[in-house]
Amino acid sequence: MIAIAALFLVCLAYVQANPTGAPPAACVNIAPGHGGSSQPIANSSYSLNVSQLTAAGGYTPGRTYTLVLTGGASQYKGLLVQGRRGTIPVGSFAEGNLVKPACSNTAVTHTNNTLKNNVPLIWTAPAAGTGSVVFSYAVVVQNNLAAGNIYYATLTSPEIAEVVSNTSTPATTPAATPAATPAATPVTVGGQASPTQSSMTSLMLLMLLGMFAVHGIAAY
């Protein structure tokens, strides 16, 4: 009887496992480690609100954004959300109200299994050059032995593009070359030489007259 009771407790613990968050193994396929199978995605009323990203035209590398996991009129007990480029986890999540980082901070999960809704999730975008990102997530609606397990796995968000910076180096404008100043051309007034030229001519005439006068006196 003791062995049977122990086995029952182990099975009960497994079915009601992970009340404080998804285990690392759940990050492989973004599916909770519960018994049973995922509900059809088409029947899900749960969605990840990424309007802050879509309104900005995508994510800017290194910037932090708030996502919201909502169930509309429905609540949920557990969650697991991870940003991915293909199958590669990208970006990181921070601790917040009712949630904590998981899977080496690349994902976020619940901290308790109480009913919740519209839980904000803080995500920091990856480095430049990562490319488009899709968020893959799972929602646990019910997890107990008597009522069975109800959850949705591998739900996905719209694709979020990376915002590429168009910053470029401004073109350099070459320095202007100073224009050469032409040499001054002597100015003539009314076709006559300038005053400076007239003075030199008068001086030469006076010198010639003086020479003639000396020669005349000598001849006399």
VORO-473899 format. One line per 3 residues: number of its first residue (from 0); for each residue x, y negated, z negated of N, C-alpha, C. Coordinates in pm, 1 decimal. Layout:
NUM	X,Y,Z,X,Y,Z,X,Y,Z ~ ...
This chain:
0	81.9,120.9,0.0,0.0,0.0,0.0,85.6,-126.4,0.0 ~ 194.1,-121.9,-76.8,282.8,-239.0,-83.2,343.1,-267.0,53.6 ~ 385.2,-160.1,124.1,445.2,-176.4,256.1,344.9,-233.2,354.9
3	220.7,-185.5,346.8,116.6,-235.1,437.4,88.5,-382.6,410.8 ~ 84.1,-418.3,282.8,59.0,-558.1,247.2,171.1,-647.6,296.2 ~ 294.4,-598.6,282.6,409.4,-676.9,328.9,404.6,-695.9,479.8
6	369.4,-590.4,551.1,360.2,-599.0,696.4,251.7,-698.2,737.8 ~ 140.1,-697.3,665.2,31.4,-791.4,693.3,77.0,-934.5,674.2 ~ 152.4,-960.3,568.1,200.1,-1096.0,541.8,297.5,-1143.0,650.3
9	381.1,-1050.3,698.0,474.9,-1085.6,804.9,399.6,-1123.0,931.1 ~ 299.0,-1042.7,966.1,219.6,-1071.3,1086.1,144.3,-1202.4,1071.3 ~ 91.3,-1228.1,952.6,19.4,-1352.9,928.7,113.1,-1472.0,943.1
12	234.6,-1457.5,890.5,331.7,-1566.8,900.6,368.0,-1594.0,1045.3 ~ 378.5,-1486.0,1125.7,413.2,-1504.7,1266.8,302.5,-1577.9,1342.6 ~ 177.6,-1536.5,1318.5,65.8,-1596.6,1389.6,47.2,-1743.0,1350.3
15	73.1,-1771.7,1223.5,57.9,-1909.2,1177.4,194.2,-1979.6,1168.9 ~ 287.6,-1932.4,1250.3,424.3,-1984.7,1243.0,433.9,-2128.0,1292.2 ~ 549.6,-2185.6,1264.6,588.0,-2317.1,1315.2,495.4,-2431.4,1272.1
18	453.3,-2435.0,1145.3,370.0,-2547.9,1102.1,448.3,-2678.1,1094.7 ~ 580.3,-2667.9,1092.1,661.9,-2789.6,1082.8,744.5,-2813.8,1209.1 ~ 697.0,-2763.4,1321.5,766.3,-2791.8,1446.1,797.9,-2668.9,1527.8
21	815.5,-2691.2,1657.6,846.2,-2581.3,1748.4,988.5,-2531.4,1726.4 ~ 1011.3,-2400.5,1741.5,1146.1,-2345.6,1725.7,1229.9,-2375.9,1850.6 ~ 1362.5,-2365.8,1841.4,1449.1,-2392.4,1956.8,1413.8,-2310.5,2080.4
24	1368.8,-2185.4,2058.7,1335.8,-2099.4,2172.7,1221.8,-2155.3,2256.2 ~ 1136.5,-2237.2,2194.6,1021.8,-2292.6,2266.4,1065.0,-2393.6,2372.2 ~ 1187.4,-2444.6,2360.9,1235.5,-2545.0,2455.6,1267.8,-2487.0,2592.5
27	1281.0,-2356.3,2601.2,1315.9,-2294.1,2728.3,1203.9,-2310.8,2829.5 ~ 1082.1,-2273.5,2787.1,966.6,-2280.6,2877.5,861.5,-2381.7,2833.2 ~ 891.9,-2459.9,2729.1,795.9,-2555.6,2670.7,665.2,-2482.1,2640.2
30	676.9,-2379.0,2559.0,561.2,-2300.8,2515.2,579.5,-2266.4,2368.5 ~ 475.2,-2283.6,2286.5,488.7,-2252.2,2143.2,511.3,-2103.3,2121.5 ~ 575.0,-2068.0,2011.9,605.3,-1927.6,1983.7,493.0,-1860.0,1909.9
33	371.8,-1873.5,1962.5,255.4,-1812.2,1898.6,210.2,-1690.3,1977.2 ~ 126.6,-1612.5,1917.3,67.6,-1502.6,1989.5,-37.8,-1552.8,2087.3 ~ -82.3,-1464.7,2176.0,-183.4,-1505.3,2272.9,-121.4,-1567.0,2395.8
36	-204.6,-1624.8,2480.4,-157.7,-1685.3,2604.1,-211.4,-1826.5,2617.6 ~ -143.4,-1903.3,2701.8,-182.4,-2042.9,2721.7,-318.8,-2052.7,2788.2 ~ -394.3,-2153.8,2749.8,-523.0,-2181.4,2812.7,-500.1,-2238.6,2953.0
39	-598.7,-2222.5,3043.6,-583.5,-2280.2,3178.0,-563.0,-2431.7,3171.2 ~ -461.9,-2479.4,3242.7,-429.8,-2621.5,3240.3,-547.8,-2705.7,3286.9 ~ -625.3,-2653.0,3379.8,-740.3,-2727.4,3432.0,-843.4,-2757.4,3323.7
42	-844.0,-2678.8,3216.7,-940.6,-2699.3,3107.9,-889.9,-2796.0,3001.7 ~ -767.7,-2843.9,3017.3,-707.5,-2928.7,2914.0,-759.8,-3072.2,2919.9 ~ -790.8,-3125.1,2803.3,-828.1,-3267.1,2793.6,-711.5,-3349.6,2740.5
45	-595.1,-3285.8,2728.9,-478.2,-3352.0,2671.3,-388.3,-3409.7,2781.5 ~ -334.4,-3523.8,2753.3,-246.1,-3587.5,2851.9,-140.7,-3670.6,2781.0 ~ -30.0,-3691.3,2851.7,78.3,-3773.8,2798.7,70.1,-3909.4,2866.8
48	42.7,-4010.8,2788.7,29.6,-4146.8,2841.9,169.4,-4206.0,2862.8 ~ 204.5,-4229.4,2989.3,336.2,-4286.0,3023.3,318.2,-4421.9,3092.6 ~ 209.1,-4492.3,3057.9,176.2,-4618.5,3125.9,285.2,-4724.0,3109.4
51	358.1,-4719.5,2997.0,465.5,-4817.0,2978.1,574.7,-4798.8,3082.9 ~ 595.0,-4676.3,3125.7,694.7,-4646.3,3228.1,641.6,-4675.9,3368.4 ~ 519.3,-4632.7,3396.1,464.6,-4654.3,3529.7,441.2,-4802.5,3557.0
54	403.7,-4878.7,3454.5,382.1,-5022.3,3473.0,511.7,-5093.5,3508.7 ~ 625.6,-5039.3,3462.8,756.3,-5099.3,3491.8,815.8,-5046.5,3621.3 ~ 741.5,-4958.8,3690.5,793.6,-4901.4,3814.4,892.3,-4789.0,3791.9
57	902.0,-4740.4,3667.7,995.3,-4632.7,3635.2,1075.0,-4667.8,3510.4 ~ 1177.8,-4589.7,3484.1,1259.1,-4615.3,3364.8,1389.8,-4685.5,3401.2 ~ 1433.7,-4772.4,3311.6,1564.5,-4834.9,3323.3,1661.6,-4756.5,3235.5
60	1773.3,-4707.4,3289.1,1866.2,-4625.3,3211.1,1903.9,-4689.5,3077.5 ~ 1896.6,-4608.3,2971.1,1935.8,-4653.7,2838.3,1829.0,-4728.8,2762.1 ~ 1719.0,-4763.3,2825.8,1613.5,-4839.1,2758.4,1519.7,-4743.6,2684.2
63	1453.6,-4794.6,2577.8,1363.7,-4713.8,2496.2,1217.7,-4743.6,2530.5 ~ 1137.2,-4637.3,2539.1,996.4,-4649.8,2575.2,910.0,-4571.4,2476.7 ~ 782.0,-4609.5,2468.0,686.9,-4539.0,2382.8,588.1,-4462.4,2470.0
66	581.9,-4330.6,2449.4,484.2,-4244.8,2514.6,378.1,-4209.7,2411.0 ~ 258.9,-4173.8,2455.5,152.0,-4137.7,2361.3,86.1,-4008.8,2407.1 ~ 84.6,-3908.4,2318.9,17.4,-3782.7,2348.4,-125.9,-3793.0,2297.3
69	-219.9,-3791.3,2390.6,-359.7,-3812.6,2353.9,-444.8,-3692.4,2393.2 ~ -549.4,-3669.8,2314.6,-643.5,-3562.5,2344.7,-781.1,-3615.0,2378.5 ~ -790.2,-3747.5,2397.7,-921.5,-3805.9,2420.3,-1004.6,-3790.9,2294.6
72	-1116.8,-3720.7,2306.1,-1201.9,-3697.1,2189.3,-1155.8,-3576.5,2108.4 ~ -1055.6,-3503.9,2160.3,-1007.8,-3382.6,2092.8,-879.3,-3408.5,2015.0 ~ -862.3,-3338.4,1906.9,-740.7,-3347.8,1827.7,-653.8,-3224.9,1852.4
75	-534.3,-3227.6,1797.8,-443.5,-3114.2,1812.0,-359.8,-3100.7,1685.9 ~ -299.0,-2985.2,1668.3,-218.6,-2959.2,1549.1,-68.3,-2968.8,1574.7 ~ -27.0,-2921.8,1690.1,116.1,-2920.5,1719.1,145.3,-2971.8,1858.8
78	273.3,-3006.0,1882.3,313.3,-3057.8,2012.5,461.7,-3032.3,2036.2 ~ 497.6,-3031.3,2162.4,637.5,-3023.6,2203.3,647.1,-3097.6,2336.6 ~ 731.0,-3199.6,2343.2,745.3,-3281.3,2464.4,893.3,-3294.0,2497.5
81	926.5,-3278.3,2624.4,1066.2,-3290.8,2667.3,1072.6,-3353.9,2806.6 ~ 1165.6,-3449.5,2826.5,1189.4,-3505.8,2958.6,1285.9,-3416.7,3035.4 ~ 1255.6,-3395.1,3165.4,1338.5,-3303.7,3243.9,1365.2,-3358.0,3384.2
84	1484.3,-3325.6,3432.4,1519.8,-3343.4,3572.9,1532.1,-3202.7,3629.0 ~ 1424.2,-3155.2,3694.2,1420.4,-3014.0,3730.0,1404.4,-2932.0,3603.6 ~ 1501.1,-2848.6,3572.9,1497.9,-2769.3,3448.9,1596.3,-2823.2,3344.8
87	1662.3,-2933.5,3377.1,1765.0,-2989.7,3287.3,1703.5,-3095.8,3196.8 ~ 1715.0,-3081.1,3063.3,1663.3,-3183.2,2971.7,1740.4,-3314.7,2987.9 ~ 1667.0,-3426.0,2989.9,1730.5,-3557.2,3002.5,1664.5,-3654.8,2906.0
90	1740.8,-3754.8,2862.9,1690.0,-3851.7,2767.3,1689.8,-3794.2,2626.8 ~ 1644.7,-3874.7,2531.9,1642.0,-3830.2,2392.0,1521.9,-3890.2,2319.9 ~ 1476.6,-3819.6,2216.4,1363.4,-3864.9,2135.7,1409.6,-3900.1,1993.8
93	1337.2,-3993.2,1932.4,1369.4,-4036.6,1796.4,1261.7,-3987.3,1699.2 ~ 1295.7,-3985.4,1572.7,1198.9,-3948.3,1469.2,1091.2,-4055.6,1460.3 ~ 968.8,-4014.3,1435.7,858.6,-4109.9,1424.8,750.5,-4058.5,1332.9
96	634.5,-4124.0,1336.9,522.6,-4085.4,1252.4,467.9,-3949.4,1297.1 ~ 476.4,-3850.7,1212.2,427.6,-3714.2,1234.6,511.9,-3632.8,1331.4 ~ 623.7,-3686.4,1378.3,707.3,-3612.5,1474.0,854.7,-3623.4,1436.5
99	933.4,-3531.8,1493.9,1077.7,-3531.4,1471.3,1146.5,-3479.8,1598.2 ~ 1274.7,-3513.5,1618.0,1346.8,-3462.3,1735.6,1363.1,-3310.8,1728.4 ~ 1371.3,-3249.3,1845.1,1393.4,-3104.5,1854.1,1482.3,-3076.5,1973.9
102	1531.1,-2955.4,1982.1,1612.0,-2913.0,2098.3,1728.5,-3008.3,2122.6 ~ 1807.1,-3032.0,2018.5,1924.0,-3122.0,2025.8,1884.1,-3262.3,2067.5 ~ 1770.1,-3309.3,2016.3,1716.9,-3444.5,2039.0,1662.1,-3467.4,2179.9
105	1663.0,-3366.6,2265.7,1608.3,-3385.2,2399.9,1456.5,-3369.1,2401.9 ~ 1398.9,-3323.1,2291.7,1254.3,-3302.9,2282.3,1203.9,-3358.2,2149.2 ~ 1072.3,-3357.6,2134.6,1011.1,-3403.4,2009.4,897.9,-3306.8,1974.4
108	880.8,-3279.7,1843.7,778.6,-3185.6,1798.9,713.2,-3236.7,1670.8 ~ 607.2,-3168.2,1625.9,531.2,-3209.9,1508.8,607.6,-3178.7,1379.7 ~ 572.1,-3249.2,1273.4,632.5,-3222.9,1142.0,534.9,-3149.5,1049.0
111	405.7,-3141.4,1085.9,307.3,-3065.7,1008.8,195.8,-3020.7,1102.9 ~ 110.0,-2932.0,1054.8,4.7,-2878.1,1141.2,-133.3,-2934.2,1108.9 ~ -137.7,-3054.7,1053.0,-266.9,-3120.3,1032.1,-319.1,-3171.6,1166.2
114	-449.9,-3189.2,1176.8,-507.7,-3240.1,1300.3,-462.1,-3383.8,1324.4 ~ -430.7,-3414.7,1449.0,-377.2,-3547.4,1483.9,-417.7,-3583.1,1626.1 ~ -397.6,-3708.0,1662.3,-429.9,-3753.0,1797.6,-356.9,-3884.7,1823.8
117	-333.3,-3912.7,1950.2,-268.6,-4038.8,1991.3,-138.3,-4065.2,1915.0 ~ -54.8,-3965.8,1909.4,73.0,-3978.7,1838.2,175.3,-4047.0,1929.2 ~ 235.9,-4157.5,1883.1,338.2,-4225.1,1964.2,471.6,-4150.0,1958.6
120	538.5,-4144.3,2071.0,666.2,-4073.9,2082.4,769.3,-4170.2,2140.0 ~ 881.8,-4184.7,2072.6,984.4,-4281.1,2114.3,1091.3,-4208.4,2196.0 ~ 1102.5,-4247.8,2323.3,1196.0,-4182.6,2416.3,1295.9,-4283.6,2469.9
123	1424.3,-4247.0,2466.7,1530.6,-4329.7,2525.4,1572.3,-4268.2,2658.2 ~ 1567.2,-4349.9,2763.4,1595.7,-4301.7,2898.8,1741.6,-4259.1,2913.5 ~ 1768.2,-4167.3,3005.6,1905.4,-4118.2,3026.7,1992.9,-4219.6,3099.2
126	2117.3,-4180.7,3124.1,2215.1,-4268.7,3188.8,2179.9,-4290.3,3336.4 ~ 2239.3,-4395.7,3392.6,2218.3,-4428.1,3533.6,2264.1,-4312.3,3622.2 ~ 2191.9,-4292.3,3731.5,2227.3,-4186.8,3825.2,2158.4,-4054.6,3797.9
129	2074.2,-4049.4,3691.8,2004.7,-3923.9,3658.5,1898.8,-3889.7,3763.1 ~ 1826.4,-3990.3,3808.5,1719.5,-3965.5,3905.0,1584.4,-3953.3,3837.8 ~ 1484.2,-3910.5,3913.5,1347.1,-3902.1,3863.7,1333.8,-3802.3,3748.2
132	1239.0,-3831.3,3658.8,1216.0,-3748.7,3539.2,1069.1,-3710.2,3531.0 ~ 1042.4,-3588.1,3488.3,906.5,-3541.6,3459.5,903.6,-3492.3,3315.5 ~ 800.1,-3530.4,3240.9,785.8,-3482.1,3103.1,702.7,-3354.3,3103.1
135	759.9,-3250.9,3045.2,689.9,-3123.5,3028.9,649.2,-3111.6,2882.5 ~ 524.1,-3068.1,2856.2,480.1,-3066.4,2716.7,379.9,-2954.5,2689.9 ~ 369.0,-2922.7,2562.0,275.3,-2820.8,2514.9,195.8,-2877.1,2398.2
138	71.7,-2833.4,2386.8,-17.7,-2879.7,2280.5,-79.8,-2758.1,2211.8 ~ -69.8,-2753.0,2080.0,-133.2,-2646.0,2002.0,-261.6,-2702.1,1941.0 ~ -373.2,-2641.1,1977.6,-503.1,-2687.1,1928.4,-543.6,-2610.6,1803.3
141	-521.4,-2482.8,1806.0,-562.3,-2397.7,1694.1,-464.7,-2281.3,1681.9 ~ -429.1,-2249.9,1557.2,-333.4,-2141.7,1533.8,-361.6,-2077.8,1397.9 ~ -445.8,-1978.6,1396.8,-470.7,-1905.2,1272.6,-518.5,-1763.9,1302.7
144	-510.2,-1677.9,1203.5,-536.2,-1535.6,1222.1,-682.1,-1507.8,1253.9 ~ -772.5,-1575.5,1184.4,-914.7,-1543.8,1199.3,-972.3,-1595.1,1331.8 ~ -941.3,-1718.9,1366.1,-1002.9,-1781.1,1484.2,-922.7,-1760.5,1611.1
147	-800.5,-1713.8,1599.6,-717.0,-1694.4,1717.3,-635.5,-1818.3,1752.6 ~ -553.5,-1805.4,1855.1,-463.4,-1913.9,1895.1,-516.5,-1983.4,2020.5 ~ -515.4,-2114.6,2015.9,-553.9,-2193.1,2133.3,-444.6,-2296.1,2157.4
150	-380.7,-2285.7,2270.5,-277.7,-2384.0,2303.7,-264.8,-2397.7,2455.1 ~ -202.7,-2506.8,2495.7,-175.5,-2533.7,2636.8,-24.1,-2552.0,2652.2 ~ 33.9,-2481.4,2746.4,179.1,-2488.0,2766.2,211.3,-2540.1,2905.9
153	331.6,-2590.7,2920.1,386.4,-2639.4,3047.8,295.3,-2739.4,3118.5 ~ 233.2,-2826.0,3040.4,164.6,-2940.9,3099.7,272.1,-3037.8,3148.7 ~ 240.8,-3119.0,3248.2,342.3,-3211.1,3301.5,284.6,-3350.7,3323.8
156	372.1,-3448.6,3313.4,336.6,-3588.3,3339.8,359.6,-3619.6,3487.1 ~ 316.4,-3737.9,3532.0,356.6,-3782.2,3666.0,508.8,-3799.0,3671.4 ~ 564.2,-3793.4,3789.4,708.2,-3812.6,3805.5,743.5,-3958.1,3779.7
159	847.3,-3980.1,3700.2,891.9,-4114.9,3665.0,1023.1,-4143.7,3737.3 ~ 1023.8,-4245.1,3820.5,1143.5,-4277.8,3897.9,1243.4,-4356.3,3814.2 ~ 1368.6,-4348.6,3852.8,1472.8,-4431.2,3791.3,1476.2,-4566.4,3861.3
162	1478.7,-4673.9,3782.2,1489.5,-4808.6,3839.0,1636.7,-4835.8,3865.7 ~ 1669.6,-4853.8,3992.6,1808.5,-4875.5,4031.9,1835.8,-5024.7,4036.7 ~ 1941.2,-5066.5,3968.0,1977.6,-5207.9,3965.5,2033.1,-5250.2,4099.8
165	1988.8,-5369.0,4146.3,2037.5,-5423.3,4273.2,2140.0,-5534.2,4252.6 ~ 2199.0,-5539.0,4135.3,2297.5,-5642.7,4104.8,2418.6,-5627.3,4194.6 ~ 2457.9,-5735.6,4261.3,2574.9,-5733.8,4350.1,2664.1,-5852.0,4320.3
168	2789.9,-5843.4,4363.3,2886.0,-5951.8,4339.8,2858.6,-6066.0,4436.7 ~ 2838.8,-6188.3,4387.1,2810.9,-6300.8,4476.7,2924.4,-6321.0,4576.5 ~ 2886.4,-6359.1,4698.6,2987.6,-6385.9,4801.4,3068.9,-6508.2,4763.7
171	3200.1,-6504.0,4788.9,3288.2,-6616.1,4756.7,3292.7,-6714.1,4873.2 ~ 3265.5,-6841.5,4845.0,3269.4,-6945.0,4947.9,3411.3,-6998.2,4957.4 ~ 3474.1,-6991.2,5076.2,3612.2,-7040.1,5088.7,3620.7,-7189.0,5061.2
174	3733.3,-7228.2,5000.1,3753.6,-7369.9,4969.0,3766.2,-7449.2,5097.8 ~ 3707.3,-7567.4,5096.4,3711.9,-7652.4,5215.7,3852.7,-7706.0,5236.8 ~ 3898.6,-7707.3,5363.1,4031.0,-7760.5,5396.3,4019.6,-7911.2,5416.8
177	4098.3,-7991.8,5343.6,4087.3,-8138.5,5358.5,4116.1,-8180.1,5502.8 ~ 4035.3,-8270.5,5552.7,4055.7,-8320.2,5689.4,4180.5,-8408.1,5694.5 ~ 4259.4,-8393.3,5803.2,4381.3,-8473.2,5818.1,4344.5,-8619.3,5844.6
180	4416.6,-8708.4,5779.1,4392.6,-8852.2,5797.8,4478.5,-8901.6,5913.9 ~ 4417.2,-8952.7,6021.0,4497.9,-8999.1,6136.5,4585.2,-9118.3,6100.8 ~ 4702.6,-9126.1,6168.5,4792.8,-9239.3,6144.1,4726.8,-9368.4,6190.6
183	4756.4,-9474.1,6119.4,4695.1,-9603.4,6151.8,4750.3,-9655.5,6284.4 ~ 4661.2,-9701.0,6370.3,4699.4,-9759.1,6499.2,4705.4,-9910.1,6486.4 ~ 4815.7,-9971.7,6533.3,4824.2,-10119.3,6522.2,4702.5,-10183.6,6586.7
186	4652.0,-10283.2,6521.0,4530.1,-10351.0,6566.6,4568.4,-10479.3,6640.5 ~ 4505.7,-10497.3,6757.6,4526.9,-10623.0,6832.2,4402.3,-10706.2,6823.3 ~ 4417.4,-10835.2,6817.7,4304.3,-10927.2,6806.3,4290.9,-11002.7,6936.9
189	4178.2,-10982.1,7006.8,4154.6,-11053.3,7132.5,4261.4,-11027.3,7236.1 ~ 4317.9,-10902.0,7239.4,4421.4,-10868.1,7337.2,4556.8,-10921.8,7301.2 ~ 4572.1,-10991.3,7188.5,4698.8,-11047.9,7144.0,4755.7,-10964.3,7031.3
192	4884.4,-10978.9,7010.3,4950.4,-10903.8,6903.9,4900.2,-10948.3,6769.1 ~ 4912.7,-10861.1,6672.7,4870.2,-10892.3,6536.8,4962.1,-10998.2,6479.0 ~ 4923.6,-11067.0,6368.4,5008.6,-11171.9,6306.6,5148.5,-11124.3,6274.9
195	5166.6,-11001.5,6237.1,5300.6,-10951.8,6204.8,5387.5,-10949.8,6328.4 ~ 5333.2,-10904.5,6442.6,5411.0,-10903.7,6566.7,5444.7,-11046.1,6611.3 ~ 5355.0,-11143.3,6596.3,5380.3,-11284.0,6636.0,5493.3,-11344.5,6554.8
198	5500.0,-11313.2,6427.4,5606.4,-11368.6,6341.2,5741.8,-11319.0,6386.1 ~ 5751.2,-11191.4,6422.3,5879.7,-11137.7,6467.4,5922.5,-11201.2,6598.5 ~ 5826.0,-11224.6,6686.0,5859.3,-11288.1,6815.5,5911.4,-11430.6,6794.6
201	5844.7,-11505.5,6706.7,5888.5,-11644.2,6679.2,6027.6,-11646.2,6621.2 ~ 6059.4,-11552.1,6535.3,6191.6,-11547.3,6473.3,6299.9,-11522.1,6577.7 ~ 6268.5,-11433.1,6672.4,6367.0,-11404.6,6777.7,6390.0,-11527.0,6865.6
204	6281.3,-11602.3,6895.6,6296.5,-11725.0,6976.3,6383.1,-11827.5,6904.9 ~ 6364.5,-11844.2,6777.9,6443.8,-11940.5,6700.6,6591.8,-11902.8,6702.6 ~ 6616.7,-11770.9,6691.8,6756.7,-11727.0,6694.4,6820.6,-11756.4,6829.0
207	6745.5,-11736.1,6939.3,6799.5,-11765.2,7073.0,6826.5,-11914.1,7091.0 ~ 6732.8,-11998.6,7044.1,6751.0,-12143.6,7054.5,6874.3,-12187.9,6976.2 ~ 6892.3,-12123.7,6862.6,7010.2,-12162.0,6782.2,7138.4,-12126.7,6855.5
210	7140.2,-12014.0,6925.3,7260.8,-11974.6,6998.2,7288.2,-12071.2,7112.9 ~ 7179.9,-12110.9,7187.5,7198.8,-12208.6,7294.5,7252.0,-12342.6,7244.3 ~ 7198.8,-12380.1,7130.1,7240.8,-12510.7,7075.0,7390.2,-12507.0,7039.8
213	7436.5,-12397.5,6982.9,7577.8,-12386.8,6946.2,7663.2,-12392.6,7070.6 ~ 7623.5,-12319.6,7175.2,7702.9,-12317.8,7298.8,7701.1,-12457.3,7366.2 ~ 7591.4,-12527.3,7355.8,7583.9,-12661.1,7417.2,7676.4,-12760.3,7351.3
216	7679.3,-12753.3,7218.5,7767.3,-12843.3,7143.6,7912.7,-12814.8,7176.1 ~ 7944.4,-12686.6,7184.7,8082.3,-12648.5,7215.6,8121.8,-12694.4,7353.9 ~ 8030.4,-12685.4,7447.3,8061.9,-12727.6,7585.4,8078.7,-12877.7,7594.2
219	8001.6,-12946.1,7514.1,8012.8,-13090.6,7515.3,8146.7,-13132.0,7459.8
